[in-house]
């Protein structure tokens, strides 16, 4: 196995073609996060993006994009904004992950959202979680009937609120790919306010995150595109969503709404419209992300299994990480209730904060 490391800009035409062919061939890689366009967008705003390229007898077998950080403490592509990551490779291919890491000078690689089918990560998986998926393979009407059968009372309530919103504030207007910069700015402002109100770290307080979304918003082709979708009542913007799509799937990413209209549930109305829009564009799946949120159960219906854990290669940084995980494992084995999970939460929070740092 021969492994080389390049920047995204230095990938050859043959390497780019292989990347795109791997993604197209494997349904587990259909997420826009695995698109070459996403890697290019990340590289445009972060100088530490690298790609490990795996060859066997000169034939390209896999790619592992990552962010290189000091001491080899590497991060999946997109850092804390990456909801899917892992190898872009031939379907079913199992590789020696530690060998790839050593060749790429990666000492620690914490991951959260690797498709469970990627057996190269199996030995270092600590936890599995499910991504909610809205299946549009048979069209919007089929999806709608399926979801109504499971959650009719709630979804009918959302539809009634949508009618009330239109009646009281003006006809509803949905735009699937809105190019209005003011609407994009409003979405970011709503999200920041939401983060502050709920006590979460403001993702957009870090300059590179907003720059990444703007770069993705400018990406427009069949293989990878960013999309701002908006809902207006009359001329008033009441809800917006920014996400990405590839040829096979779309990712539900940053939704927000005007809190003055919260009684009308405009975010749910936007979700209906967005799924109908994607189905019309022959998108097969919309990934809603992980998390036990009611709307994800209502609008999803299917699950995609993802894995989290930490891969390590022998190094000083890996030794420190192993010590920290030893403390975490010890606490989790004790009958201390919620306290036993505290070291794990602290470790994940440290990973997240480090991931937001620009270098």
C-alpha positions, 0 to 999 in steps of 0.5 A: 500500500502506497500512501501520499499526501496532497493539498486539494488543489494539487489533486490530479485530474485522474485523482479527482475522477477517481474520487468522484467515481468512488462517491457515485458507486457507494450509496453510503458516500452519497452525502454532499460531505463526501463530495470533492466540492465540499473538500474544495470549499473547506480548502478555500477557507482553511489552509490545513486541509490535506488528502491522504491518497491510498494506492495499491500497485499504482491503482488509486484505492481510497482518499482520506481528507483531513485537517492537519493540526500541530502534533499530528492531532488531525480532524475530519474534513469540515471539523465541527461542521462535518456531519459525515466523514471517513474514507472515500474509497471503493465500496467494501474496501477494508484498509489499515487505518493506522498505516494511513495515519502514520504515512500522513503524519496523523497521530490522533483522529477523533471522528463522530460520523463515519458510516458504520459500513466502513470496516476500516474504523471498526477496531476503534469505534466507541459508539454508534448513533443514527442519522435520520433520513427522509427517503424520497426515492419513490417521490414526495407523495409516497414520503408524505403518505408514509409520514402521515401514517406515522405522525398524522396528528402532528403533521396536520397541526403543522399544516393548519399553522401554515394556513393560518400564517398565510391567512394572517400575514400574506401568501406563503412564498417558498424559494428553493435556491434563494440568491438574496444576500440579505436573506443569507445574512438574516439566517446567520443572525437568527442562528447566532441569536439561537445559539446565545439563547440556548447557551450553545457555542455560537458557531458563527462567532468564528470567522472561517465558519461563515466564510465556509458557508458563503463559499459553499453557497457559491458552489453550483453544479450537479455534483455539489451545490449549496442552497439557501431556501427561504419561506416568506409570508407576503414580503416578510422572511419568516424562515430559512435554511442553508444546506448542501446537495450532491447528485444523490442526497441533500443535507439538512444543515442550518435551519432558523426562523423569525422568533416573532412567528414561532407560534406558526411553526414556520420551520416545519412549513419550510421543511415540507416545502424543502422536501417537496422541492428536493423530490422534484429535483430527483434527490433520493434522500435528505439527511436530517442529522443525528439527535433525538429531536421530535421533528427528525422522527416526524419528517425522517422515517429511516436511519443511517448508522454512523460510528464515533471513536478515536483512531490513534497512531503511536506518538506523544499526542496519542499517549496523552489522548490514551491517558485522557480516555483511560480516565474517561473509561474508569469513570464510566465504569463507576456507578456514579450516575450522570457524574460517570459521563462527565470526563467524556463530555469534557473530552468531547467539548475540548475536541469541539473547541479545538476544532473551531480554532483556525489553525 
